[in-house]
Amino acid sequence: MIASRGRRALDRLAESPWLIGDPDVPGARLRRRARRLSVAAIVAANVGGAAVVVCFAVWALPKPSGAMDGDAVLVNVVAACVYTVLAVLVGVRWARRRLERGPAGLERWLEQDRPPTPAQQLRVLRAPLRIMGVQAVLWGVAVVGFTLLNLRTSGLLALGIGLTVALGGLTTSAIGYLLGELALRPIASRALLHGPPRARREGGTGRLGIPGVGTRSLMTWALGTGVPIFGLLLVGVVALTPVEMSRTALAVTVVALCAIGLVFGAFASTLAAYATVHPISSIRSGLERVRAGDLDVRIGVWDSTEMGLLQAGFNDMADGLRERERIHDLFGRHVGHDVARQALADEAGLGGEVVEDVAVLFVDVVGSTTLAARHPPQHVVGLLNRFFGVVVDVVEEHGGWINKFQGDGALAIFGAPAPLEAPERAALRAARALDARLRREVPELRASVGVAVGPVVAGHIGAERRYEYTVIGDPVNQAARLTELAKRTDGRILTTTTVTDRAGDEEAGHWRAGDEVVLRGREEPTRLAAPA
């Protein structure tokens, strides 16, 4: 139950990411939101570092006897409070100037709601490192200051306090990086909206100075492992000095260091885990939608590390799948879906084969020349589109496919490339249904239909650079001749008794035998058949 609830919560975060921001939010508003979050991150980092210093200095750091009397403690505590406030104020102002001002600053492109330049994009993606650098400098100054402050009291005390402040600076810098990265995600998302930096797209992840997952892991290690180990190092350094350490003091030191490691380690690990798992959850959610058939999915890109490259790569993959599906659909519309499936499955090339028992249906408009002369082009095109719409529907409904459109006519094939049981019966039924629907739905046009059956050569004909799937053989020519004859009959549909005899008694009952004629290009007479 708890695991399922957690997974649903991650799914909701993937769909509506926390702290990312709506893409339609004005840039000025997004900038103010990110400013508030980054200020809160800097304050939290400094308070956390100060807490580490106070706890370690008061309870864990072994001190020379009599060195930390009441006055010394008071001086150090007051100095720590004052310097922490100053560090926060200076750090916030300094960090804002480094992020917002200058040609590549945030105010240049966010306020104008336009895409960032490469330099402005890099400024945003390097921002967590800039925040960490500011804190490192300020706490470096604190190390020097507190060392000098306690030097007149005791050299060993000054060394211990200085190293303790360095411990707090390490903590502050690491927390500042992790929280700053999270706080600036709305800006990073907007900066990455148009794709990752060019060098990263080309695989150069290290040349741009943009922190990655490795940097995030290093910060997590610094808080969870580095800080307590550094504290133990301090204890070892003090142990090499004349300062005496009782068993109680040593136990308190170890307990304090372990507590610091547990608390800050858990906090840092939670931030790092969220920062890494969150984009992975969005990718997983997108993959599930793609697996379900939704190729219009697009996920946000808000992570500046390799996780962001994965998010951008997912979007590129989805774009490619959409393009492939569109091409597949267009290919199927042009050549027929059966031919398209066969071509994609077999990697078809030039060549063909003899296919027995293929039925050919040819349909042609009567008087198309007169129609084009009497009506404007738009009207003619509209009529032909309605005409071909009916032809395609009827042919596909009866198991055939349109091999090609020839001006105002169409050639339909039954039995190739996919085999079809009784293709002649399907073609005859399609001819009767086609005539009925054309008379009813497109009465402005008159069309004739011819149906023939027999062996054909089916395959890809043309050149290596341009070929198409088609059928060649006597049935194609015979169907065309029958269509020409049908234009002069009232029924407008002609076939041969050979076709009706092969179709079976049930279908043959809908046809009647007619005269014998010698079709153009033939020597033997052919007995015609028309609908009864």
C-alpha positions as CSV (number, residue, x, y, z in Angstrom):
1,M,0.0,0.0,0.0
2,I,2.7,2.5,1.0
3,A,4.8,1.5,-2.1
4,S,1.9,2.1,-4.4
5,R,1.1,5.4,-2.8
6,G,4.7,6.5,-3.2
7,R,4.7,5.5,-6.9
8,R,1.5,7.4,-7.5
9,A,3.1,10.4,-5.8
10,L,6.1,10.2,-8.1
11,D,3.9,9.9,-11.1
12,R,2.1,13.1,-10.1
13,L,5.5,14.8,-9.7
14,A,6.5,13.6,-13.1
15,E,3.3,15.0,-14.6
16,S,3.4,18.3,-12.7
17,P,7.0,18.8,-11.5
18,W,7.5,20.6,-8.3
19,L,9.2,24.0,-8.6
20,I,9.4,23.7,-12.4
21,G,6.8,26.3,-13.3
22,D,4.3,26.6,-16.1
23,P,6.0,27.3,-19.5
24,D,3.4,30.1,-20.0
25,V,4.4,31.9,-16.8
26,P,5.9,35.3,-17.7
27,G,9.6,35.5,-17.4
28,A,9.6,38.3,-14.9
29,R,7.3,36.3,-12.6
30,L,9.5,33.2,-13.0
31,R,12.6,35.3,-12.2
32,R,11.0,36.6,-8.9
33,R,9.9,33.1,-7.9
34,A,13.4,31.7,-8.5
35,R,14.9,34.7,-6.6
36,R,12.9,34.0,-3.6
37,L,13.8,30.3,-3.7
38,S,17.5,30.9,-4.2
39,V,17.5,33.4,-1.3
40,A,15.9,30.8,0.9
41,A,18.5,28.2,-0.2
42,I,21.4,30.6,0.7
43,V,19.9,31.3,4.1
44,A,19.2,27.6,4.8
45,A,22.8,26.7,3.7
46,N,24.4,29.3,6.0
47,V,22.1,28.4,9.0
48,G,23.0,24.8,8.5
49,G,26.7,25.5,8.3
50,A,26.5,27.7,11.4
51,A,24.6,25.0,13.3
52,V,27.4,22.5,12.5
53,V,30.1,25.0,13.7
54,V,28.3,25.7,17.0
55,C,27.5,22.1,17.7
56,F,31.0,20.9,17.0
57,A,32.8,23.8,18.7
58,V,30.7,23.6,21.9
59,W,30.2,19.8,22.4
60,A,32.6,17.9,20.1
61,L,35.8,19.9,19.7
62,P,38.5,19.0,22.3
63,K,39.8,22.3,23.7
64,P,42.8,23.3,25.8
65,S,42.1,23.5,29.5
66,G,40.8,27.0,30.4
67,A,41.0,28.3,26.8
68,M,37.2,28.5,26.3
69,D,36.1,30.4,29.4
70,G,32.9,32.3,29.5
71,D,34.2,35.4,27.7
72,A,35.8,33.4,24.9
73,V,32.6,31.5,24.3
74,L,30.6,34.7,24.3
75,V,33.0,36.4,21.9
76,N,32.9,33.4,19.5
77,V,29.1,33.0,19.6
78,V,28.5,36.7,19.0
79,A,31.0,36.8,16.2
80,A,29.4,33.7,14.7
81,C,25.9,35.2,14.8
82,V,27.1,38.5,13.4
83,Y,29.2,36.9,10.6
84,T,26.4,34.5,9.7
85,V,24.0,37.4,9.2
86,L,26.6,39.4,7.2
87,A,27.4,36.3,5.2
88,V,23.8,35.8,4.3
89,L,23.3,39.4,3.3
90,V,26.5,39.6,1.3
91,G,26.1,36.2,-0.2
92,V,22.5,36.9,-1.4
93,R,23.5,40.2,-3.0
94,W,26.7,38.8,-4.5
95,A,25.0,35.7,-5.8
96,R,22.2,37.8,-7.4
97,R,24.7,40.1,-9.1
98,R,26.6,37.1,-10.5
99,L,23.4,35.5,-11.8
100,E,21.3,38.4,-12.9
101,R,23.5,41.2,-14.0
102,G,25.7,41.6,-17.1
103,P,25.1,40.7,-20.8
104,A,24.4,37.1,-19.9
105,G,22.3,37.8,-16.8
106,L,18.8,36.5,-16.2
107,E,17.2,39.9,-16.5
108,R,18.3,40.2,-20.1
109,W,16.2,37.4,-21.5
110,L,13.6,36.4,-18.8
111,E,12.2,39.9,-18.6
112,Q,11.9,40.0,-22.4
113,D,10.3,36.5,-22.6
114,R,12.7,35.4,-25.3
115,P,15.0,32.3,-25.8
116,P,18.4,32.7,-24.1
117,T,21.6,33.0,-26.0
118,P,24.2,30.2,-25.5
119,A,26.0,32.4,-23.0
120,Q,22.9,33.1,-21.0
121,Q,22.0,29.5,-21.0
122,L,25.4,28.6,-19.7
123,R,25.0,31.2,-16.9
124,V,21.9,29.5,-15.7
125,L,23.2,26.0,-15.8
126,R,26.4,27.0,-14.0
127,A,24.4,29.0,-11.3
128,P,24.6,26.3,-8.6
129,L,28.4,26.3,-8.9
130,R,28.4,30.1,-8.7
131,I,26.3,29.9,-5.5
132,M,28.6,27.3,-4.0
133,G,31.6,29.4,-5.0
134,V,30.2,32.5,-3.2
135,Q,29.6,30.6,0.0
136,A,33.1,29.0,-0.2
137,V,34.7,32.4,-0.5
138,L,32.7,33.9,2.4
139,W,33.4,31.0,4.7
140,G,37.0,31.0,3.6
141,V,37.1,34.6,5.0
142,A,35.4,33.3,8.1
143,V,38.1,30.6,8.6
144,V,40.8,33.3,8.5
145,G,38.8,35.7,10.8
146,F,38.0,33.2,13.5
147,T,41.5,31.8,13.5
148,L,42.9,35.3,14.1
149,L,40.2,36.0,16.7
150,N,41.2,33.0,18.8
151,L,44.9,33.1,18.1
152,R,45.7,35.5,21.0
153,T,43.9,33.2,23.4
154,S,45.5,29.9,22.3
155,G,47.2,28.7,19.2
156,L,45.7,25.3,19.6
157,L,42.2,26.8,20.1
158,A,42.7,29.0,17.1
159,L,43.6,25.9,15.0
160,G,40.6,24.0,16.3
161,I,38.2,26.8,15.8
162,G,39.6,27.5,12.3
163,L,39.2,23.9,11.2
164,T,35.7,23.8,12.7
165,V,34.7,26.9,10.7
166,A,36.2,25.2,7.6
167,L,34.0,22.2,8.5
168,G,31.0,24.6,8.5
169,G,32.1,26.1,5.2
170,L,32.2,22.7,3.6
171,T,28.7,22.0,4.9
172,T,27.4,25.4,3.7
173,S,28.9,25.1,0.3
174,A,27.5,21.6,-0.3
175,I,24.0,22.5,1.0
176,G,24.1,25.7,-1.0
177,Y,24.9,23.7,-4.2
178,L,22.1,21.2,-3.7
179,L,19.5,23.7,-2.6
180,G,20.5,26.2,-5.2
181,E,20.2,23.6,-8.0
182,L,16.7,22.8,-6.8
183,A,15.7,26.4,-6.3
184,L,16.9,27.4,-9.8
185,R,15.1,24.6,-11.6
186,P,12.3,26.9,-12.9
187,I,15.0,29.0,-14.7
188,A,16.9,25.9,-15.9
189,S,13.7,24.5,-17.3
190,R,13.1,27.7,-19.2
191,A,16.7,27.9,-20.4
192,L,16.6,24.2,-21.6
193,L,13.2,24.7,-23.3
194,H,14.9,25.0,-26.7
195,G,17.4,22.2,-26.2
196,P,20.6,21.5,-24.3
197,P,23.8,23.5,-24.9
198,R,25.4,22.8,-28.3
199,A,28.5,21.1,-26.9
200,R,26.4,18.8,-24.7
201,R,24.3,17.9,-27.6
202,E,27.5,16.9,-29.3
203,G,28.6,14.8,-26.3
204,G,31.1,17.3,-24.8
205,T,29.7,17.2,-21.2
206,G,32.9,18.3,-19.6
207,R,34.1,21.3,-21.6
208,L,31.3,23.7,-20.6
209,G,31.9,23.6,-16.9
210,I,28.3,22.5,-16.2
211,P,28.0,20.3,-13.1
212,G,26.7,16.8,-13.7
213,V,25.4,13.9,-11.7
214,G,29.0,13.3,-10.5
215,T,29.2,16.8,-8.9
216,R,25.8,16.2,-7.2
217,S,27.0,12.9,-5.8
218,L,30.2,14.5,-4.6
219,M,28.2,17.1,-2.7
220,T,26.1,14.4,-1.1
221,W,29.3,12.5,-0.1
222,A,30.7,15.7,1.4
223,L,27.7,16.2,3.7
224,G,27.1,12.6,4.5
225,T,30.6,11.3,4.8
226,G,33.2,14.0,4.3
227,V,32.0,16.3,7.1
228,P,32.0,13.6,9.9
229,I,35.3,12.2,8.6
230,F,36.8,15.7,8.6
231,G,35.6,16.1,12.1
232,L,37.3,12.8,13.1
233,L,40.4,14.2,11.4
234,L,40.3,17.2,13.6
235,V,40.0,15.0,16.7
236,G,43.0,13.1,15.5
237,V,45.0,16.3,15.0
238,V,44.1,17.5,18.5
239,A,45.0,14.2,19.9
240,L,48.6,14.8,18.6
241,T,48.7,18.0,20.6
242,P,49.2,18.4,24.4
243,V,45.4,18.8,24.8
244,E,44.1,16.0,27.1
245,M,41.0,14.1,26.1
246,S,39.0,12.1,28.6
247,R,36.9,9.1,27.7
248,T,33.8,11.2,28.2
249,A,35.0,13.9,25.9
250,L,36.0,11.4,23.2
251,A,32.6,9.7,23.5
252,V,30.7,13.0,23.2
253,T,32.9,13.9,20.2
254,V,32.1,10.7,18.4
255,V,28.4,10.9,19.2
256,A,28.3,14.5,17.9
257,L,30.1,13.7,14.7
258,C,27.9,10.6,14.0
259,A,24.8,12.8,14.7
260,I,26.0,15.4,12.2
261,G,26.7,12.7,9.6
262,L,23.3,11.1,10.1
263,V,21.3,14.3,10.0
264,F,23.1,16.1,7.2
265,G,23.8,12.9,5.3
266,A,20.1,12.0,5.3
267,F,19.2,15.5,4.2
268,A,21.7,15.6,1.4
269,S,20.9,12.1,0.2
270,T,17.2,13.0,0.1
271,L,17.9,16.1,-2.0
272,A,20.2,14.2,-4.4
273,A,17.8,11.3,-4.7
274,Y,14.9,13.6,-5.5
275,A,17.0,15.6,-8.0
276,T,18.0,12.3,-9.8
277,V,14.8,10.3,-9.4
278,H,12.5,13.1,-10.4
279,P,13.6,13.4,-14.1
280,I,13.8,9.6,-14.3
281,S,10.2,9.5,-13.2
282,S,9.2,11.9,-15.9
283,I,11.0,9.8,-18.5
284,R,9.4,6.6,-17.2
285,S,6.0,8.2,-17.3
286,G,6.6,9.4,-20.9
287,L,7.7,5.9,-21.9
288,E,4.5,4.4,-20.5
289,R,2.5,6.8,-22.6
290,V,4.5,6.0,-25.7
291,R,4.0,2.3,-25.0
292,A,0.3,3.0,-24.8
293,G,0.4,4.5,-28.3
294,D,0.5,8.2,-27.4
295,L,3.3,9.6,-29.6
296,D,2.4,13.2,-28.9
297,V,4.0,13.0,-25.5
298,R,6.6,15.6,-24.6
299,I,8.2,15.9,-21.2
300,G,9.8,18.9,-19.6
301,V,13.6,19.3,-19.6
302,W,14.7,20.9,-16.4
303,D,17.8,19.1,-15.2
304,S,21.2,20.6,-16.2
305,T,23.0,17.3,-15.7
306,E,23.1,14.1,-17.7
307,M,19.5,13.5,-16.6
308,G,18.5,16.6,-18.6
309,L,20.2,15.1,-21.6
310,L,18.1,11.9,-21.1
311,Q,15.0,14.1,-21.0
312,A,16.0,15.9,-24.1
313,G,16.9,12.6,-25.7
314,F,13.4,11.2,-24.9
315,N,11.8,14.2,-26.6
316,D,14.0,13.6,-29.7
317,M,13.0,9.9,-29.7
318,A,9.3,10.9,-29.5
319,D,9.8,13.4,-32.3
320,G,11.4,10.6,-34.4
321,L,8.7,8.2,-33.6
322,R,6.0,10.7,-34.6
323,E,7.9,11.5,-37.8
324,R,8.3,7.8,-38.6
325,E,4.6,7.2,-37.9
326,R,3.6,10.1,-40.2
327,I,5.9,8.8,-43.0
328,H,4.5,5.3,-42.5
329,D,1.0,6.6,-42.7
330,L,1.7,8.7,-45.8
331,F,3.6,5.8,-47.4
332,G,0.5,3.6,-46.7
333,R,-1.8,6.2,-48.2
334,H,0.3,6.4,-51.4
335,V,1.0,2.8,-52.0
336,G,-1.6,1.0,-49.9
337,H,-1.2,-0.3,-46.4
338,D,-0.7,-3.9,-47.5
339,V,2.1,-2.9,-49.8
340,A,3.6,-0.7,-47.2
341,R,3.7,-3.5,-44.6
342,Q,5.2,-5.8,-47.0
343,A,7.9,-3.3,-48.1
344,L,8.8,-2.5,-44.4
345,A,8.9,-6.2,-43.5
346,D,10.8,-7.5,-46.5
347,E,13.0,-4.5,-47.4
348,A,11.7,-4.8,-50.9
349,G,13.8,-4.1,-53.9
350,L,13.4,-4.3,-57.6
351,G,11.9,-7.6,-58.8
352,G,8.6,-9.4,-59.1
353,E,6.9,-12.8,-59.2
354,V,4.0,-14.4,-60.9
355,V,0.8,-14.5,-58.8
356,E,-2.1,-16.7,-59.9
357,D,-5.7,-15.8,-59.5
358,V,-5.5,-12.0,-59.2
359,A,-8.6,-10.0,-59.9
360,V,-8.3,-6.5,-61.4
361,L,-10.9,-3.8,-61.2
362,F,-10.6,-0.7,-63.3
363,V,-12.9,2.3,-62.9
364,D,-13.0,5.4,-65.1
365,V,-15.0,8.6,-65.3
366,V,-17.2,9.0,-68.4
367,G,-16.9,12.4,-70.1
368,S,-14.1,13.8,-67.9
369,T,-12.8,16.0,-70.7
370,T,-16.2,17.8,-71.1
371,L,-16.4,18.0,-67.3
372,A,-13.1,19.8,-67.1
373,A,-14.0,22.2,-69.9
374,R,-17.4,23.2,-68.4
375,H,-16.5,23.6,-64.7
376,P,-13.8,25.5,-62.8
377,P,-10.8,23.5,-61.5
378,Q,-11.9,23.6,-57.9
379,H,-15.2,22.1,-58.7
380,V,-13.7,19.3,-60.8
381,V,-11.2,18.5,-58.1
382,G,-13.9,18.4,-55.5
383,L,-16.0,16.0,-57.6
384,L,-13.0,13.7,-58.2
385,N,-12.1,13.6,-54.5
386,R,-15.7,12.6,-53.7
387,F,-15.5,10.0,-56.5
388,F,-12.2,8.5,-55.4
389,G,-13.3,8.6,-51.7
390,V,-16.2,6.2,-52.6
391,V,-13.8,4.1,-54.8
392,V,-11.3,3.7,-51.9
393,D,-13.9,2.8,-49.3
394,V,-15.6,0.2,-51.5
395,V,-12.4,-1.5,-52.7
396,E,-10.9,-1.7,-49.2
397,E,-14.2,-2.9,-47.7
398,H,-14.1,-5.9,-50.1
399,G,-10.4,-6.8,-49.4
400,G,-8.7,-5.0,-52.3
401,W,-6.3,-2.1,-52.6
402,I,-5.9,0.8,-54.9
403,N,-2.8,0.2,-57.0
404,K,-2.8,3.6,-58.6
405,F,-4.8,6.6,-59.7
406,Q,-4.6,7.3,-63.4
407,G,-6.0,10.8,-64.0
408,D,-9.8,10.3,-63.5
409,G,-9.5,6.5,-63.2
410,A,-8.3,4.0,-60.6
411,L,-6.8,0.5,-60.8
412,A,-7.7,-1.8,-57.9
413,I,-6.1,-5.2,-57.2
414,F,-7.6,-8.2,-55.3
415,G,-5.3,-11.0,-54.3
416,A,-1.9,-9.3,-54.4
417,P,0.3,-8.6,-52.5
418,A,-1.7,-10.2,-49.8
419,P,-3.5,-13.4,-50.8
420,L,-7.3,-13.3,-50.8
421,E,-9.7,-16.1,-50.9
422,A,-11.9,-16.0,-54.1
423,P,-10.5,-12.6,-55.4
424,E,-12.8,-12.7,-58.4
425,R,-15.9,-12.9,-56.1
426,A,-14.6,-10.0,-54.0
427,A,-13.9,-7.9,-57.2
428,L,-17.4,-8.6,-58.6
429,R,-19.1,-7.7,-55.4
430,A,-17.0,-4.5,-55.2
431,A,-18.0,-3.6,-58.7
432,R,-21.7,-3.9,-58.0
433,A,-21.4,-2.0,-54.7
434,L,-19.3,0.7,-56.3
435,D,-21.8,1.4,-59.0
436,A,-24.6,1.6,-56.5
437,R,-22.8,4.0,-54.2
438,L,-21.5,6.2,-57.1
439,R,-25.0,6.6,-58.5
440,R,-26.3,7.5,-55.1
441,E,-23.5,9.6,-53.6
442,V,-21.8,11.2,-56.7
443,P,-24.7,11.5,-59.2
444,E,-22.9,14.3,-61.0
445,L,-20.4,11.8,-62.5
446,R,-20.8,8.8,-64.6
447,A,-18.3,6.0,-64.2
448,S,-17.7,2.7,-65.9
449,V,-16.2,-0.4,-64.3
450,G,-14.4,-3.4,-65.8
451,V,-13.4,-6.6,-64.0
452,A,-10.9,-9.3,-65.2
453,V,-9.0,-12.1,-63.6
454,G,-5.9,-14.2,-64.3
455,P,-2.2,-14.5,-63.5
456,V,-0.1,-11.3,-63.3
457,V,3.5,-10.4,-62.5
458,A,3.5,-8.5,-59.2
459,G,6.5,-6.7,-57.8
460,H,8.5,-3.5,-57.6
461,I,9.0,-2.0,-61.0
462,G,11.2,1.0,-61.9
463,A,14.8,2.0,-61.1
464,E,16.9,1.7,-58.0
465,R,16.2,5.3,-57.0
466,R,12.5,5.3,-57.8
467,Y,10.2,2.3,-58.1
468,E,6.7,1.3,-57.2
469,Y,4.7,-1.9,-56.5
470,T,2.4,-2.7,-59.4
471,V,1.0,-5.6,-61.4
472,I,1.5,-6.3,-65.1
473,G,-0.4,-8.8,-67.2
474,D,-3.3,-9.6,-69.4
475,P,-6.0,-9.0,-66.7
476,V,-4.9,-5.4,-66.4
477,N,-5.2,-4.8,-70.1
478,Q,-8.5,-6.7,-70.3
479,A,-10.0,-4.7,-67.4
480,A,-9.1,-1.5,-69.1
481,R,-10.7,-2.7,-72.4
482,L,-13.9,-3.7,-70.6
483,T,-14.1,-0.3,-68.9
484,E,-14.0,1.4,-72.3
485,L,-16.8,-0.8,-73.6
486,A,-18.8,-0.3,-70.4
487,K,-19.0,3.5,-71.1
488,R,-21.3,2.7,-74.0
489,T,-23.7,0.5,-71.9
490,D,-26.5,1.5,-69.6
491,G,-25.3,-0.8,-66.8
492,R,-21.8,0.8,-66.9
493,I,-20.2,-2.5,-65.5
494,L,-18.7,-5.3,-67.6
495,T,-16.8,-8.4,-66.9
496,T,-16.5,-11.8,-68.6
497,T,-18.3,-15.1,-68.1
498,T,-14.9,-16.6,-67.2
499,V,-14.9,-14.4,-64.1
500,T,-18.5,-15.0,-63.1
501,D,-18.1,-18.7,-63.5
502,R,-15.1,-18.7,-61.2
503,A,-16.9,-16.6,-58.6
504,G,-19.4,-19.3,-57.7
505,D,-23.1,-19.8,-58.1
506,E,-24.2,-17.3,-55.5
507,E,-22.3,-14.4,-57.1
508,A,-22.8,-15.6,-60.6
509,G,-26.6,-15.3,-60.0
510,H,-26.2,-11.5,-59.9
511,W,-24.8,-11.4,-63.5
512,R,-26.1,-12.3,-66.9
513,A,-24.1,-13.4,-70.0
514,G,-24.0,-11.0,-73.0
515,D,-22.5,-10.8,-76.5
516,E,-19.2,-12.0,-77.6
517,V,-16.7,-9.4,-78.7
518,V,-13.1,-9.3,-79.8
519,L,-11.3,-6.9,-77.4
520,R,-8.7,-4.6,-78.8
521,G,-5.3,-6.4,-78.9
522,R,-6.9,-9.8,-78.8
523,E,-7.6,-12.4,-81.5
524,E,-10.1,-14.6,-79.7
525,P,-13.7,-13.4,-78.9
526,T,-14.6,-12.8,-75.3
527,R,-18.1,-13.3,-73.9
528,L,-19.2,-10.4,-71.8
529,A,-21.2,-10.4,-68.6
530,A,-23.1,-7.5,-67.0
531,P,-25.2,-7.2,-63.8
532,A,-28.5,-8.9,-64.0
